């Protein structure tokens, strides 16, 4: 359905968002493809964990600007280039989405096999789960902080968090914990021009640096 080449086509922020949404709709319409995508097998892993948040980031930061979003799949140390219409580099973008891969894989296997997952019950007033997610992001941020993203031009480091279900569903229900995460991210010394916290699926971006 999609290839690495499809993912790396240069698109405007609006075109990239349209591509992501239309691809997600096509995936949802095909049960076999849907099951494969849930397992995050390439190139679906890159689509979900890199291209999707990149499309949100580009539309929040660059919508209406004459730029091209250029995803780069691989181990080159960043996930996208932002270029002018003429191909001049504006910045590079590194997307970091710390995910509990083991828990996600277990749930996906159950969902693909039975059509549902085991129920998970928690006390919303107990911030243990939110604390675990915060700690996971801070751990990833400390690892990113040792890398130099300042060359050849300024760059953006984007930390992604899915607020559902522990921080809320349709809206942020625990802003104090998001604020705590923001403050902890601000305390880290980065070698990068800009740092952002991107909240999905509410599509809100918080400036960290």
N, C-alpha and C positions, 0 to 999 in steps of 0.2 A: 504493500500500500504506500509506503514511504521509503525513502532511501537517505543515506547520509548526504548525498548530493542535493536532494530536495531540501534538507534542513539547512544547508550552507548557502543557499541562494540569497543574494543581497536583496533586501526589501526595505521599504520605508516602514516607520513604526506602524502605520495603519495597515499596510500590506502584511506585515509580520503577524499582527493580531488577527487579521482575517484568515491567514493561512493556518494558524494554530486552532482557531475556533472551528473552521471547516474540517480540519483533520480530526479533531476530537469528535465532531458529529459523525464523521464516517466510521471512526473506530466504534463508537457506541452502537452504530447500526449493524455491525457484523459481530456475531457472538464469538466466532473463532479468533478474530483479530482482537476483540475486546479482552479475551482471556490471555492472549500473548502479551498485550500491552500492560495488563495488570502485573505480569511477572517482571516488568521492566527490562525485557530483553532488548538489546540494541536493534534498531535505532530508537525504540520507544522510550528507553531510559533517558536518552539525550533529549528527546522531544519533551518529556514530562519534567525532567529535573533541570534542564538548561534552557531550552527554547521557550517553553511556556513562561517561566519567570522573566526571561530576557524580554519577551514581548510586552509584559506588563511594565517592566522597568523602562523600556524605550518609549512607551506611550505616556508614561508619567513624566519623564524627563525631556523627551524630544518631540512629542506630538506637535505637529504643525511646523516643525523645522525641516529644512531640506537636507536630510541626512539619510544614509543607508545603514541598516543594521545588518552586520555580516557575521553570523555565527561561525565559529571555528571548532570543529569536532576533533578531539585528539588530546594529547598530553603536552601541549605546548605551554601550559601554565596560565592560560586565560581562555575565556569561552566565547568572546566576540570582539569584533572591531566595529567602532562607529566611524563612518567615513562621510565626507561631504559628497555631493553629487558628482564632483570631479574626481573622487577617489582619494582625496587627502585625508590622512588619519586624524581623527578628532580625539579619540581615546580608546583604550582597551577596557574590557569589562570582564571581571571574574565573578561568577555566580557560585555561591556556597550554600547548599541546602542540607544541613545535617539531619539525617533521617535514621531512625532505629530500623535498620535493614532486616534484622532477625524477626522482630515483631511484625513488620509489614509483610515479610515473606510468608509467615505462618498464616496471617489473615487472608492473604491472596490465595494460598492453596486451599483453604477452607471455602472461600467464596467461589473459586472456580469449580471445586468438586461438589459442593452442596448448595450453592446459590446464596449462602448466608455464612456469617462468622459467629463464633461463640460470643455470647453477650459479655460485655465488660462493664462492671458497675464500680462507680467511684463517688466519693463525696466531693461535690463541687467546691465546698468551703475549705477542703484540704488541698493545699497547693503543691502537694508532693509531685504530682505529674507535671505540673507547670514548672516546678523547680528542676526536674530532670531535663526537660526540654531546654530551659535556660542554660543549665550547666553544659549541655551538649553543644549549644551554639557558642558559648564562651570558650569551650575547649577548642572548637574549630577556629575561632577567631584568634586565639593565642598561636595556633599553628600558622595561620595566614600572616600574622604580624611579623614573622621572621623573614618573610619573602619581600623582595624589593620590586614593587610594581611601578616605580617612578619613571622607568625608561620604556620606549623612546619618548613617549609623551605622558601626560597625566592619565591616570586611570581610575576606574571606579570598582570598589570591592562591595559586592551586594550579598548580604546575609538574608536568607529566606526562611520564613516561618509560616507554617500552615496553622492558623489559629484554631481550627476545628480538631477535636471537640473541646480541648481543655481551656482555651482562652475565649471561647464563644463559638457561635455558628455563623449566623448572618451578620453579626456585629461583634465588636470587641466587648466582652462582658467583664474582663478583669484588667482594666487599663493600668492599675497599679503594678501588676506583674510585668506588663509590657514596658512600663516606665523603669522598672528595676533592671530589666534586660538592657534597655537603652543606656542607662547610667553605667552599667558594667562594661558595655561595649565601648563607651566613651573613655573609660579609664585605660584602655589598651593603646599602646603606641604603635601605629601602623606606618609602613613605608609606602604610602599610597596617597593620591591626591584627595579622593573622596570615598567615604564609607556610608553605606545606607543599610537600613533594616527594612525589608520588603515583607509586608503582611498579606498573605493570601488566605481566602479568596476575596477579601474585602478590598484588595488593590490599593493599599495605603503604604506610602513610603516615608520613612523617618530618616532625617539627616543625622548621621553620627559624627561625621567629620567633614 
